[in-house]
Amino acid sequence: MCFVFCGCYFFALACEYRDVTPTSYFRGIIAVSDERVAMIYGAVKALAGTLSICLLFSGTFSYARCSVDVVIVNGRVEHAPRKGIVRVQLVYPKQKQQMGESGDVTVEGGSFRIQIPFLTQSRAPGLLGVREKCDRKPETVVVTLVEADQERDHEYDRVSLDLAKDFKMADPSAYALRSEILLHGPRSTPPIR
């Protein structure tokens, strides 16, 4: 459809350039010189080549081959604060200073469960998806118990978990804790007598 439109556009330009109406142009099509045909053909050919290159490099033919995996963290909280939140942060081997994906969940009934998805793509694909790597996974999972305050968050407990030691593959795309973790909140102070 695009080529038909572009061809008509170039035809109209050629007619305007030569100060000829389209009907008279068609009547004399047999007598059209090779120069005019070559000019129109060259313009259409250049446009088709440009559009093909744009289509090729736009990523239309490429698609994501790497999966999105999930880290599942569940556990209990002793002495949970009123506004207790559990934060989970993924840390990657080559990003010691930069943290990866994260999420948080409200503590309900003294327990929590959260899933943190992450993309396994470690290297972007080149031309047409060549040389893409899908081996990215976190090295450490940091779990923190905080109390959300209006001014600032107060941290009560923090646990660092090793993905290789503390997690197991629940299915081909999910890492689950081998056993639930226990976080400790603030101990209640005895009432004043």
C-alpha positions as CSV (number, residue, x, y, z in Angstrom):
1,M,0.0,0.0,0.0
2,C,2.8,2.3,0.9
3,F,4.6,1.7,-2.4
4,V,1.4,2.4,-4.4
5,F,1.0,5.7,-2.6
6,C,4.6,6.6,-3.0
7,G,4.5,5.7,-6.7
8,C,1.4,7.9,-7.2
9,Y,3.2,10.7,-5.4
10,F,6.3,10.5,-7.6
11,F,4.0,10.2,-10.7
12,A,2.2,13.4,-9.7
13,L,5.5,15.1,-9.1
14,A,6.8,14.1,-12.5
15,C,3.6,15.4,-14.2
16,E,3.9,18.7,-12.3
17,Y,7.5,19.0,-13.2
18,R,6.9,18.5,-16.9
19,D,3.7,20.6,-16.8
20,V,1.6,17.7,-18.2
21,T,-1.8,16.5,-17.0
22,P,-1.9,12.8,-16.0
23,T,-4.4,11.9,-18.8
24,S,-2.1,13.4,-21.5
25,Y,0.8,11.7,-19.9
26,F,-0.8,8.3,-20.2
27,R,-1.8,9.0,-23.8
28,G,1.8,9.5,-24.7
29,I,3.2,6.8,-22.4
30,I,4.5,4.9,-25.4
31,A,6.4,7.9,-26.5
32,V,7.8,8.7,-23.1
33,S,11.6,8.9,-23.2
34,D,13.7,6.4,-21.4
35,E,15.0,9.2,-19.3
36,R,11.7,9.8,-17.6
37,V,11.1,6.1,-17.0
38,A,14.6,5.8,-15.6
39,M,14.0,8.8,-13.3
40,I,10.8,7.5,-11.8
41,Y,12.1,3.9,-11.6
42,G,15.2,5.2,-9.8
43,A,13.2,7.2,-7.3
44,V,10.9,4.3,-6.5
45,K,13.9,1.9,-6.2
46,A,15.7,4.3,-3.8
47,L,12.6,4.7,-1.7
48,A,12.1,0.9,-1.5
49,G,15.7,0.4,-0.5
50,T,15.5,3.1,2.2
51,L,12.3,1.6,3.7
52,S,13.8,-1.9,3.6
53,I,16.8,-0.8,5.6
54,C,14.6,1.1,8.1
55,L,12.5,-2.0,8.5
56,L,15.5,-4.2,9.0
57,F,17.1,-2.0,11.7
58,S,13.9,-1.1,13.5
59,G,13.7,-4.4,15.2
60,T,10.5,-5.5,13.6
61,F,11.8,-8.9,12.9
62,S,13.5,-9.4,16.3
63,Y,11.7,-10.5,19.5
64,A,12.8,-11.2,23.0
65,R,14.2,-14.7,23.5
66,C,15.1,-14.3,27.1
67,S,12.7,-15.3,29.8
68,V,11.5,-13.4,32.8
69,D,12.2,-15.4,35.9
70,V,10.9,-14.8,39.4
71,V,12.4,-14.8,42.9
72,I,9.8,-15.8,45.5
73,V,10.4,-14.8,49.2
74,N,8.1,-15.8,52.0
75,G,8.5,-15.7,55.8
76,R,7.2,-14.6,59.1
77,V,7.8,-11.6,61.3
78,E,8.0,-11.8,65.1
79,H,6.8,-8.6,66.8
80,A,5.7,-7.0,63.6
81,P,5.5,-3.2,63.7
82,R,2.1,-1.5,63.0
83,K,3.1,-0.3,59.6
84,G,5.5,-3.1,58.9
85,I,6.8,-3.4,55.3
86,V,9.1,-6.1,54.0
87,R,11.4,-4.9,51.2
88,V,13.2,-7.3,48.8
89,Q,16.1,-6.1,46.7
90,L,18.0,-8.2,44.1
91,V,21.8,-7.6,43.8
92,Y,23.7,-8.8,40.7
93,P,27.4,-9.9,40.7
94,K,28.6,-7.1,38.4
95,Q,26.5,-4.4,40.1
96,K,27.8,-4.3,43.6
97,Q,27.1,-0.6,43.9
98,Q,23.9,-0.6,41.8
99,M,20.9,-2.5,43.0
100,G,18.6,-4.5,40.7
101,E,14.9,-5.1,40.8
102,S,13.0,-4.6,44.0
103,G,9.6,-4.7,45.6
104,D,7.8,-4.4,48.9
105,V,4.9,-6.0,50.6
106,T,2.9,-5.1,53.8
107,V,3.1,-7.6,56.7
108,E,-0.3,-9.1,57.3
109,G,-0.9,-11.4,60.2
110,G,2.8,-11.7,61.0
111,S,3.7,-13.2,57.6
112,F,4.6,-12.1,54.1
113,R,5.0,-13.4,50.6
114,I,6.4,-11.5,47.6
115,Q,7.5,-12.3,44.0
116,I,10.1,-10.2,42.3
117,P,10.4,-10.7,38.5
118,F,13.7,-10.1,36.7
119,L,14.8,-10.3,33.0
120,T,17.4,-12.9,32.3
121,Q,18.9,-11.0,29.4
122,S,22.6,-10.2,30.1
123,R,23.6,-8.9,26.7
124,A,21.5,-7.1,24.2
125,P,21.1,-8.7,20.8
126,G,23.0,-7.5,17.8
127,L,21.6,-7.4,14.3
128,L,18.5,-9.7,14.1
129,G,19.0,-11.1,17.6
130,V,22.4,-12.6,17.0
131,R,24.7,-13.2,20.1
132,E,22.0,-12.5,22.7
133,K,22.8,-14.0,26.2
134,C,20.2,-15.0,28.7
135,D,22.2,-15.9,31.8
136,R,21.6,-12.9,34.1
137,K,20.4,-13.8,37.6
138,P,20.9,-12.1,40.9
139,E,23.7,-13.2,43.3
140,T,22.2,-11.9,46.5
141,V,18.6,-11.2,47.7
142,V,18.4,-8.6,50.5
143,V,15.3,-8.7,52.7
144,T,14.6,-5.8,55.0
145,L,11.9,-5.2,57.6
146,V,11.0,-1.6,58.0
147,E,8.3,0.5,59.6
148,A,6.9,3.1,57.2
149,D,6.8,6.4,58.9
150,Q,5.8,9.7,57.4
151,E,9.2,11.3,57.9
152,R,11.5,8.3,57.3
153,D,11.5,4.5,57.4
154,H,12.9,2.8,60.5
155,E,14.8,-0.4,59.7
156,Y,14.4,-3.3,62.2
157,D,15.9,-6.3,60.6
158,R,17.9,-7.2,57.5
159,V,18.8,-10.6,56.0
160,S,21.1,-11.2,53.0
161,L,20.4,-14.5,51.2
162,D,22.6,-16.2,48.6
163,L,20.6,-17.2,45.6
164,A,22.7,-20.4,45.0
165,K,22.6,-21.6,48.6
166,D,19.3,-20.4,50.0
167,F,17.0,-20.8,47.0
168,K,15.8,-23.8,44.9
169,M,14.2,-23.9,41.5
170,A,10.4,-24.3,42.1
171,D,9.9,-24.5,38.3
172,P,12.1,-23.6,35.2
173,S,11.5,-19.9,35.8
174,A,11.0,-19.5,39.6
175,Y,13.5,-19.4,42.5
176,A,11.8,-20.2,45.8
177,L,13.3,-20.1,49.3
178,R,14.3,-23.5,50.7
179,S,12.7,-22.6,54.0
180,E,10.9,-19.4,55.0
181,I,12.8,-16.7,56.8
182,L,12.1,-15.2,60.2
183,L,12.4,-11.4,60.7
184,H,12.4,-9.7,64.1
185,G,10.5,-6.5,64.8
186,P,10.7,-4.3,67.8
187,R,10.1,-5.9,71.2
188,S,7.2,-4.5,73.0
189,T,8.0,-2.3,76.0
190,P,6.3,-3.3,79.2
191,P,3.4,-1.0,80.2
192,I,4.2,1.8,82.7
193,R,2.8,1.0,86.2
